[in-house]
Structures are given as structure tokens and as C-alpha cells.
Amino acid sequence: MTLQIGLLLGILLVAVILFWQEKISADIIALGILLSLIFTKLLPAKEAFAGFGNDAVIMILGLLIMTTALQRTGVIDLAGRVVLSRTGDSPNRILLIVMLLTAGLGAFVSNTASTAFFLPVVIGIARKSKMSPSKLLMPLAFSSILTSSVTLVSTSNIVISGMMQNYGLPPMGMFELAPAGIPIAIGGLFYMYFVGRRLIPDRVHATDLTEEFGVRPYLSEIIIQPGSSVADKTLAEAKVGQALGLTVLRIFRGESNYLAPRSDTVLKAGDILLVEGSQEDILKIKDVAGVEIKADVLLSDPDLQLGDMALVEGILLSGSQLIGRTLKRYRFRERTGLQVLGVNHHGHNVVEKISQVPLQLGDVLLLQGPRANLVQMHDENLFRLLNPISQMEEKRPIVRRAPIAVGIFAFVLGMATFKVMSFPVAAMLGVLLVFATRCITPEQAYPRVEWKAVILIACMLGLGTAMEKTGAAKYLAGLLVTAAKGSSPYWLLSAFFALSVLLTQPMSNQAAAIVVLPIAIQTALQTGLNPRSFAMMVAIAASCSHLTPLEPSCLMVYGPGRYRFRDFLRVGAILTVLIYVIAILTVPRVWPLHG
């Protein structure tokens, strides 16, 4: 072992300890690792920072921006509603459908793309079903990884297929790995559904998610217009709650008549529905023909230009004249020129019209009106704006551009899957297209990117490069081969599985495959065994990235799920052993060791 290898292994050990303790943010640890490699001259600065321009980083950045475009155009919300319509609020069914959909897509596109698409969908589902997203996000990432060994689509599989030809072996077929990959996927999904999910700690509560993502529930009133498509239909037939993601709390008919919201209640033109939902859900009412937000119908100045309008959240603080009064008694609309589209009356059940509910300290109003009026009321301490006036914008999904966003995402996946262009190039083209078609603006997209994940991936790629440059990876491989020399062929296969899994944690799976595959094939040839058996075992192991959150798919859920480094080891260790057992039983049978 050289001094450089010893130094690198020391840095790696310290990094693992820091990751495990989690007293320092993972991205800061990764930056520290990168700088340590530079200061110890294990890696030149130019090569160390090359990770920020790596294909994987560019691809993830592009996918994250495209998924924000899908979210902005309402596609993600629609996908979540479709899932919930099939599962209801059953946590078991939600988890099962999420895993099956992600695994199905992950078999034919990159697991990173599959995770990127379903990440906001799952967060939305968790919010609507009041589940902890931490219970869904790790199964989401693991499900996308589990099907990496089903087809040739996985990047490491493509790399291995190309390298096999250098040794005179036929390239890997599109579904050649399926006989081993399908049992692994099925076994892994069973494990996550019945065992793995019980090992995942409840890191994020639904209420925490609601506050963090700015989706606090609001009370609002919607009115059924004459000629509406939902008029003269029962509440169940109209599907107002299901279609818009709103909970109908009460139905007001006339001045004093009110009805309980039963599924067989027939809606009439002029009915006012007291509903509860997020800001985004309430704003979607504006896109439904024949149904309007009551406050919109009562606009005091119908000639007001939309350019003068703004939508904000205002919280009632001590000293506000609204505290203890109702909106009707205060004559809010007449005195301020503003509309209250919704009220967040946190912690209190309300079944009255929102204009008749006494407001309390801490209530949040969803307000719409002229910017000048909003600023004036803010300055007069009637309410305190939760966002700077310069950042106010209406958050209605741009539904008319939803088909464009879906088309762009499908186009990118198609171009990458059929090798018309590389995935990073296709992803950047997709970013350009969503910006050019105004599905989302750069100002809206960039703040939503999980920059911690991007930095962590880029820095850890530098560590992987250092392991190759210093020879640390080959040194570890040599130790393992020497230890297993003269052993049963099954022990040799097991050794290369363990080595690939070990190296694919700090390194990318394709880099780990590049290091391990030549050694595995040479070992097979020298011992008179079938090199294809070893190549397939390395391919399966290189995609087995469940022990740490350093796999891109895991990194994407690491922050939103509020996971800790050890959570992945707790859940992933048993899964890794399960995958090994299935692989060691299937690989020698499908690709005989003496074939």
C-alpha cells in the first residue's frame, strides 16, 4: 500500500464517520472531502472540480428543472390525483402503487429520471393523504434502483456491455439480465413493502411538510354558477372534492339554509360550498367552467387591470384591527379593496361562512387585490405579508401548457433511451425547451432545485476519481481476490459482488464497474470459469446502491425525506443481502460457471 492510498483511505474513513454522526450537513462534508483531496495533492484542482461538469450532475440538474416545469403546469398534481383516486387514503395501497409505478418506469429509463418524475408526485400524495413523506420517499428511490438490472438501460449495464466486447465476449442483450433482475426486483419490492418500510423512521410529519412547502390548508367558498356542468348533480357525481383536491365542509343554500355535504346531496346553481384545500388547489377553481371562488364574483372593481393585481398571504399579528372581528363586520372588501380568497384558521374546525368567522391572532389570509392596497394595509398593520411585495405572484398552475411540458419530458426520455443523444445533452435540451415555451421561468425554477444534492454528487465524484487515480480501488480489489484465491467459484462470485457493492458507494456505479469488471474477467479466465457469469454478477452488484444516500436517486430524496445517513444502512443492509442471495442463486444457473 502506497502513502497516497493510505492517505485516501484515511480521508474516506473520516468522511464515513462524519456522514454517520451527521453533526455536519452532508454537502459541507462533501466539500471538505474535495478540498482535502486537493490540499493533500491526491487530486489536481482541475480534476477535483470536474465533477461539477460531470454527466451525472448535468443530467440531475436538467431533470430537476424539468420536473419543476411539470409541477408548474399542474401535471404532477394531476398524476398525484390519479394515484389517490385508485388508492384512496390507504397507506398500504399508496405505498404499493408508488413502488410499482416507479419500478416499472425505472426498468426502461434511468433510475434517476424515474425518481425525479415521481418525487414531487409522492410529496403531493403524502400531503394530501396526511402521510409522512419519509415513509414513501426511500421506497420510491429504492424501487427505481431495484429494476436497474432488468434491462440494458442502466448506465452501468451499458458500460459493462461495451467493456465485455473488449474481451471478445458478445455484448449484453436488452433483456439478458431479466432472468436475474426480475426476481431481484420482485424480492426487493416485497421486502420494502413488508419489512423495509417498518425500519424507516418517521422523519417528517405531514404538518411539518405543509408548513415548509407553503401549502397550509385554507378555508374558502366557491359558488355554483348558472349553467354549470356540476349543477343538478350529486356531490359524488360532480366530484368537486376529488377533481380539485378540496374537502367540502358545508353547503349553503340561500341566506339561512345549509346542508351537510353527503355524497347524495344534489348541487344547485347558486349554492355556496365551504371548502378546505391548499392555496394551489383553491386557485385551480379559476380554471373550472361554471364554478367560481365567491370572492372573485364579488370583485369591487371589475375594470381593474390584472397587471395591478397580486396574490399574497397575510398573517394577523398583535395589534391588527381584524382580531376578534369577522370580515363581514369589518366590511373588509369595502374598506380595503382586497378580496379574501381563503382563511387558514389553524387548529379550529369551522363550518360557517368565512365572512362570519371571528378572526384570531395567527390566522393567515389568502389575499388578492391591487399591490398598492396590499402594501398600504401591510404598513397599517392590518396584516403582515409573509412574502416581500416583489416576490408576490399568482401560483395558479399554467394548465394550458401541461401538454407541452409532458411532451418535452417524454421527448427527452425518448432521445436518451434510444441513444439519439446522451442523457445530459437531452436533459439540457429539455431545460431550454421548458424555458422557451414558458412552461416555467428560470426565476421560478432555480430556487426549487435541490442544490445540496447537486453539490454532494459533484464532490463525491471527485472522491471516486481519486480512488481510481491513486490505485486505491485496484488495491482493495487485489486484497479481495488474494483472500478468495483457491476458493470455490461461488466464493469468487461473492467476493466480486461484495467488492462492487463496496466501491459503488463512494464511486458512481459505472466507475465501480469499470474498476471491478477487468479484474473479474481476468480472474475468471485464469481459473477456467465462465467470464460472462462474473460480468453479470458485477452488473447486478454495481446497481446495488442501497447502503448509503450517495446514489443520485437516494440523494434526491435525502433532503425532502429528512433522512439520516444511517437510515439507508438500516434499511439497505438487509435489502443488499437479499439481492446477493437471489443473485448467487440465479447467476450461476442462467450463466453457468463452467459454460
N, C-alpha and C positions, 0 to 999 in steps of 0.2 A: 504494500500500500504506500503510495507516494504522499508527500506532505500536502499536496493540493487536494488529493482525495480525502485525506483525514480532516483537513480544514473544512471542506464542503460538507462532509458527513456531520461534522460538529455543528455547522450552521443549520443543517437540516434538523438535527436533534433539538436544538434550541427553539427552532421555529415550531416544531411539533408540540413542544412543551407550552409555548406561548399560545398556540392555537387552542390547546386543550384547556388551559387556565381561563382564557377569554377575558382577561382583565384589560386587554388592549383590543381595539377594533381590528378585525381580520385584514382590512385593506391597509391599515397602518403597519401591521406586522409584515405584510407582503412587501410594502415599500421598504421597510427595514431590511428584509432579506435581499432585495435587489441592490440596495446601496452597499450592503455588506459584501456582496459578490464583486462589486466594483472596487471598493476600498481595499479588499484583500487581493485584488488583481486576478481573481479567478475567472473574471469575465470582463472584457473591454466594455466601456460605457456604450459604445455604438451597438454592440450585440446585446447588451443588457436591456437597452431601451427599444430594441427591435420588436419586442413583444407587443408594444403598443400599436404596431402596424401589422401584427400577425393576422393571418386569415381568420382565425377563430374570433379574435376581438372585433374585427370589422364586421364579420357575419352577425355576431350577437348584437352589436350596436345597431346594425340595419334592421334586424328582426324586432328589436325593442321599439324602434321608431315606427315600424310598420304596424305593430300591434297597438300602439297608441292611436294610430290612424283608424284602425278597426274599432277601437273604443270610442273615438270621437264621432264616428259616423253611426254609432248605435249597433254595429254588427256583434260586438262582444256581448252586449246586453241581450240582444235577441237570442244568441246562442245559449246564454245562461237561462233564459226563459224557456227555451225549448227543452233543455235538460230538466229543469224543475217541473215542467208540465208532465214529464214522463216519470219523475221520481217522487213528486210531492215534497214533503219536508222530512222524509225518512233518511236519516244519516247513512244507513246501510246502503240504500239504493243509490243515493247521491255518490257515495264513495265508489261503488261498483261501476256506475256509468262513467264517472270521471276517469277511472283507471282503464276501462275498456276502450273508451274513445281515444285517450292519449296513447295507449299501447298500439291501437290499430293504426293511428296516423304515424306513430314513431317507427313502424315497420317499413314505411315507404318514403319517409322524409327523414331528415336529420333529427335526432332526438332533441337537439337544441331548438329547432323550429317548432316541433310538436309542443315542447314545454312553453315556448314563447307565446304560441297561439292560445293555449288553454290557461295560462297563468292569470290574466285578467278575468277570464270567464269564471274560473274557480273562486277567485276573490269575490266576484259579484255573487256567485251562488252561496258562498259562505255568509255573506252579509244578509242576503235575502232570507236564507234558511236559519239564520242566527246560530250557525256553527262556527267553531274556531277554525280559521283557515290553516292553522298549523297541523290540523288533523287531515287536511286534504292535500296540502302543497308537497309534502315529502312523497306521499304515494303518487302524486302527479309526476314528479321528476323521476322517481324510480321506475314507474310504468313506461315512461318514454325510453329509458335506458334498457329495460328488460327485452325489448323487441329489436335491439340493435343487432342481435345475432340471428335474425330470421332471414334477412335479405342482404344483398351486397351493398345496399345504400349507405350503411355506416362508413364514415371516413376511414377508420382503421381497417375495415374489411377491404376497402378499395386499395389501400396501401399494401396490405398483405398480399392481395391478389396480384398486384404488379410485381412485388418482390419475388413471389413464387416462380414467375416466369424466368427470373434471372438464374434460377437453379434448375431450369429445364422441366419444371412442373407446369401442367396446364393451369390456366387462370381459374379463379373461383367462379362457379356458376351463380346466377342471380339468386337462386333459392337453394344452393348447395348446403348452406348451413342450417336450413329449416328443420331437418330431422333432429338436430340437437337444439336449435334455437327455439322451436315451438314448445317442446317440453319445459325448457328453461323459463320461457315467458309464462306458461300456464302455472308452473310451480311457483314462480315468483309472485304472480298476481294472487294466487291462493294464500301464500304466506303473508303478503301485505294486508289482505282483506281480513284474515282470521287471527293473525298474530302480530304482524308488524305495526299495525295502526294502534294496538294497545300499548306499544312501547314508546309511542310518540308523545311527549309531554304536551300539555295544553298551554302553549306559549302565548297565544293571542286570543283574547276573548272577543266575542262579536261586538261588544260595546266599545272596546278599545279600537277596533278596526273602523267602526262607524265614525268615531271622532277623528281618527287620524286621516282618513281619506275624505273627510269633509262631506260625509253622506248622512248626517244626522237626520232622523225622521222628522218630517213636518206634517202638521195638520193643514189641510186645505179644503176648499169647497169647489166642486165642479157642478155645472148646470147642464141639463139635457136640453138641447135646442130643438125647436120645432122641425120636424122632418128628419131628425137624427136616425141613423141606422139602428141605434140601440133602443129607441123609443118603442114601447109596446112589446118589449121582450123581457123575459125574466132576468134576474141578476145573473143566474148561471148561464143563460143563453148569450147575454151581452158580453160576458167575460171581461167586464171593465177592470176588475182587480187583476185577473190573470194576464191580460194583454198589456196593461200598463204598469204592473208591479205594485199596485196600490191596494191598501186594505180599506174596504168600505166599512165605516163605523156606524153611520146612521143615514137615513134618507128623510129629507124634509120635503113635505108636500103642502104648499100653501103656507099661511102665516103661522099656524099653530099645530098643524098635523105632522107627526113624524112616524116613521116606520122602522122596525128592526130590519137589518139587512139579511133577510133569509134568501136562500137560493131560488125560491119560487116567487119572490116578490117581483111584480111586474113594474118596470120603469115607465114613467110617463113624461112627455115633453113638459118642461118647466120644473121637474124635480131637481132638488139640490142634494148632492151627495157629499157628506162629510167623509173625507178620505185621509189616509196617512201614507206617506211614502217619502223617499229621498227627494232632494232638490231636483235631480236629473229626471226622476220618474214623474214628478209633478209637471215639469216643463214639457214633457212629451205629450201632455194633454193638448198642447197647442197644435200638434200635428194630426190629431184625430178629428175627422169631419163630424160635425154635429154634437161635439162635446167641447165645452169651454171652461176655463178657470173663471169662476164667478167675478173675481176682481177685474179680469180683462174686459168682461162685458160692461162693467161699471166705470170704465175709464172716464175721468172728468174732462179730459181734453182730447177728443177724437182726432184732432188735427195735429197732435204732437208728432214731430218727426222722430223716426226710430233712431236716428243718429244721436239724438239728445238723451235717449233712454239708457238706463243701466240697471243691472240686476246685482243686488248685494245681499249680504247677511248682516243684520244689525242686532247686537245684544243689548238687553236692558240692564244698565248698571245703576248703582245707588244714585239717587237724585233725579232719575227720569220721571217726568210727569205722567208717563204711561203706567207706572207701577200701581197696582190696585184698581186701575180703571179698565173698562172694556174699550175696544176700538170704536164701537158704536157711540158710547157715551162721550168719548173724547172727540168724536167727529174727525177721526184720523184722516180720512181721504180728503175731506173738505179743507182741513186746516193745513195739511202738509203737501197736498198734490201728489201723494205717493199711494201705491197700491200694496197691500199685504197679500202676497200670494200664498203664504203658509206661515204657520207658527210652530216652533219647537217648544212645547210645553213640557219640558223634561221631567219625568218622574210622576206625571199626573195623567189619569185617564180622563179624557174629555169626550162628551157625547153631545155637546151643544154647538151651535153655530159659533165659528171662531170670533165673529164680531161681538159675541155676547159673553166671552170668557174673560174674567178678570186676569190681567197680565201680572206676572210676578218677576221679581228680581232674578236675572239669569235666563229669562226666556229669550229665544232667538227668533227674529222675524226675517222671513224671506221677502225682500222689498224690491219693488220695481217702480221706476219713475225717473224724472229728469235729474241729471247729475247735479245740477246746481241746488236743487231741493234736497238731495241726499246729503250734500256737503253742509248745507245750512242746518239741517236737523241734527247732523253729527256735531257741529260746532255748538249747538244749543243744548247738547247733552240729552236730547230726546232718546237717542240710542247711540251706541258706539259701533262704527263699522269694523267688521272683522278683517277686512282686506283694505289695503290702500286704494284710494279712488282711482289711481292709474291702472290698477290691476283688475278693475271690475269688468266683467264680460258675461254675456249670457251663455250658459252652459248647455243649451239645447243641442242634442246630437244633430249633426248635419245628415239627416236620414237620406236625403236625395243623392248623396254621394256614396252611400253604403255599397251599391253595386260596383262602383269604381274601385273602392278600397278592397273589396273581396276579389275583384278581377286582378288587381295588381298583386295581391298576396299569392293567388293561385298561379299567376304568370311567373312570379319569382321562383316558387317551388317547382314549377314545371321546367323552367330553364335549368335549374340546378340539378333536378332529378335525372333529366335526360341528357345531362352533360353538354348542353348548348353553350353554357358559360359556367365559370366557377361560382360556388355559392356566395363568396364575399362580393364578387362583381355583381351578381344578380341581386343581392341584398341592397347594395348601394344604388343600383338602378331603381329598385323598388322605392327607396327613400326619395330619390329625385322625383319619381312619378307621383308619390303621395303629396309631396310639396307642390309640384307643378299643377296638380289637379285640385289643389286646395282642400284635400281631404283633412289635412291638418297643417298648421303653420309651424315653422321652426320654433317660434316663441312658445307655442303650446307643447311641442314635442320634447324639447331638450330638458325642461325641468322634470319631466316624468321618467327620464332614463335612469336606471339603477346604476349610477356611476361607480358605486362601491364595487359592484360585481365586475364591471369593466376593468377597473384598476387592479383588482385582485387577480383576475385571469391574466392580464398583461404581465404583471410582476412574477407570477408563478411560472409563466412560460420561460422567463429568464432563468429560473432555477432549473427547469428541465434542460435548457440549453447548456447550462454549466455542468450538469451531470453527464451530458454527452461529451463536452469538450475536455473535461478533466479525466474522463475514463472511469468515473465512479460507477456508472450504470454497468459497464462491462466488468468492472471489478466485482461487483455484487453478483453478477451473473456467473462469473468464473467460480466464486466461492460456492454457489449453489450447485453448479454442475459437478464440481470436485466432490462435494459432500454426497451427491447422488450417484456418483460413478460406480458402476458394477452392480447397481441395484436393479430391481425389477423394472421393466418398461413402464409399468403403471406408476412407479415412484418417480421415474424421469418425467412422465407427463405431469404428475402432480407438482414436481419441482418447477417446471416451466409455467404452470398455471399460477403458482404462488409468486414467482418472480414477476410475471406480467402484471398481476394484481398489485403487487408492491410498487412497481415503477409507474403504473398508470395513475397513482395518487398524486405525486408531485409533478409528474410529466403529463403531457397530453397523451391520449390513448394511442394516437398514431405514432408519436415519438417513442413510446414504450414498445410498440410493435416493431418499429424499425430497429431498436436495440436488441430485442429478445429473439426475433424471428431468425436472423442468420445463425445465431448460436444454437437455437433449437434444431434447425435443419441440419447443420453440420454435425450435431450430436447424434441425430437420427441416422445420418449416412454412415458415420463412423461405427455405430453399433449395429448396423444392418437392419434398422427399423424403417417403417414407412414414414418419410418426411411429411407427407400430407396430413397424417394424424397429428403431428406436432404443430403444423401450421394452423390447423383448425382449432386446436386447443389454445394456442396463443391468440387467435382471433376472438374466441369466446372470452378469454380472460381479459384481453385488452379493453373489452366493452363492459367489464365488471367494475364500475366505479361507484360503489355504494358506501365505502368506508369513511370517506371524508367529503366535505362540501366543495372540493376543488374541481370536480367535473362541472363544465359550463351549465348543464341543466340543473344541477344541485345549487350552484351559485345563484341562479336566477330566483330560486325560492328561498334561499338562505335568509335574505333580509326581510321580505314580506312575512315569512313564517316565524320570524324572531327565533330561529333555531340557534343552538349552540353547537360547537364543533363536535362534542361528544355525542350529540343526538344521532348523528349519522353513523357513528361507530356502533352505538347501541342497537340501532335498527338494522344497519347494513351488515354487521358481522355475521349474524345468523343467515341472512339472505345470501351472502357470499359463500358460506359453507354449503348452503342448499344448491347453489348454482354449480359449485365444484362437484358435489355428489352426482348431480344429473349429468354433468359433462363427462366425468370419469366413467360413467356407466354407458353413455351413448357414443362418445367419440371413437373408442376402440372397436365398437360394433359397426358403426357406419363407415369408418375408415380404418380397416384392420391394421394393427401394428406391424404385421408381417406381410402386408399386401404388396 
